[in-house]
Amino acid sequence: MQPFLTRLQEGPVVVADGAMGSLLMERGLGPGESPEALNLTRPELMQEVAGLYLEAGAELIQTNTFGASPLKLALYGLDDKAEDISRLAVEAVREAVGDRAYVSGSCGPSGRILEPYGDVAPDEMRNSFRRQLAAMIEAGVDVLCIETMTDVGEATMALEAARQISPDLPVMATMTFDATPRGYYTIMGTDVRQAAEALLSSGADVVGSNCGNGIENMIEIAREFRACTDAPLLIQSNAGLPETIGGDIVYPETPEFMAERAVKLAELGVNIIGGCCGTTPEHIRALARALH
Amino acid sequence: MEILAQIADGLKDGDDKQVRTLTQTALDRSIDASRILEDGLIAGMQVVGERFRDHEIFLPDVLLAARAMNAGLDLLQPLLGESETHSRGKVVIGTVKGDLHDIGKNLVGIMLNGAGFEVIDLGKDVAPEQFVEAARDSGAGVIGMSALLTTTMPAMKEVVGLLRSEGLSDSVRTIVGGAPVTEEYARDIGADAYGFDAASAVERVRELLE
């Protein structure tokens, strides 16, 4: 495999994977259980999910470590297992994909709020990210993905931690924006330009957005990112906002709907396109077909 | 500027020291504690809620305003009777069973408190029985439930059902909210109201308690 950043420069759009949680729920993850704990108890599930996305055409596959920072794992009393969880998660995806896809170490928000607005001291936040990221780097990820961030301060702490541990490993960072009448902002009040500047100056190689309010909003967000940076861009949209249909909760955007709009993302110069909440291997298959 | 308006302004600026000092000054001038609460703190928080709803300010501003509100409230509380402190009624809130996301729920709590309601916050991962028991024990008129996950939303329906089977659905009304929750879902499960965001949740609670 080419080094990840070389691949981004030279090749066509990289197709990334889609949602993890829903696939795990179909395989027995109960409400209120830690998805990351499954890395300890059922690593074969992580291999299976990675395999499904690989087979669907994803070239970048995330680890099941979104909530594997010690701060987040503490909610389940699993903070002392942070290193084991991260290592096993990386090993499972690697086992499934070998060198047929890049293994991306996912790192989501702590779920806590930094001082002075919340109760987490900066050093506690940094240390939490450092433990998770160090374990994933040690286990051999190809790239890190700091994702779904809303606080640019928290995101830059994770980025700086990654950079300190490994100055050369590619790092991606994405934030989640809401559509407001005044434009796109995270709930903490960061707009796209501020996000791009802060993330890039803290060492991100790739920036972008994930989750959010559906792929049509992502097209606008991507346009705003592209207007302020030439850096590689990553977009992983959810399949719209969930709706209730006949008592079932469903995400409304179909594979075809998303694939059509993914082509627009590519035209805007987005380098990596995948899915977030509500997307399935079928969505990724449709994306891969439309983009390649 | 009139001192109560200054208190409201200090709250909007998230300046807890200023709010504390001005609240003390107002008390020293023998202004009634309940008036300081209504026309100073609650009036200020109302504006904060509206600005947040309109995306003019963001979560950090609200969190600082809440801290400033509490700085003033600490001084007023000993001087206010139980009924005056929270003249608008009691609300039980929590994140539903299986769900550990509480930032949105906390925000609703801040806004309800800021609007003069007494908030009984059960935290996160709250079982249906806990919601109902807390409402019964406290005499709260409303249960507010939050969920961030599509998989935990069904727990809201259990609470609604439990209230019905216990014969409490007339005295205890329900409101639901959270990122994946929609007005339609609220209707489907028989909840009495839906809070699109924290500010509208306060409006709906006000209507439910009227």
Interface residues (C-beta under 8 A of the other chain):
Chain A: G21 M25 G30 P31 G32 E33 L75 G111 I113 P116 Y117 G118 D178 T180 P181 R182 Y185 T186 I187 M188 G189 L241 P242 E243 T244 G247 I249
Chain B: D54 H55 E56 I57 F58 L59 P60 D61 L63 L64 K97 G98 D99 L100 H101 I103 D125 L149 T150 T151 T152 M153 A155 A179 P180 T182 E184 Y185 D188
